[in-house]
Amino acid sequence: MIYCVIPPDLADELYDKLVEYYQDNPNVEVIIDRRAGPDRRQDRPRQMGEKRETRDRRRPRAPGTFLPAEAPEGEGP
């Protein structure tokens, strides 16, 4: 799905035209941006040289030791 997002200031002028333009394309939906409020992406100013913290969101590995695995005959490099 492709969203054609129109800013609220231009909605009166563009919405009907774009809906008509994309009416034959079921993969495009024309919408008006109605978001309001502060931009949460800018939650706090960063200091010069400060890097963003990245976290590993993968599940932790199962605890314990594992036996070595070998590929079945005829498979692998």
HELIX and SHEET records of a PDB file:
HELIX    1   1 PRO A    8  LEU A   10  5                                   3    
HELIX    2   2 ALA A   11  TYR A   21  1                                  11    
HELIX    3   3 ARG A   40  GLN A   42  5                                   3    
SHEET    1   A 2 ILE A   2  ILE A   6  0                                        
SHEET    2   A 2 VAL A  28  ILE A  32  1                                        
END                                                                             
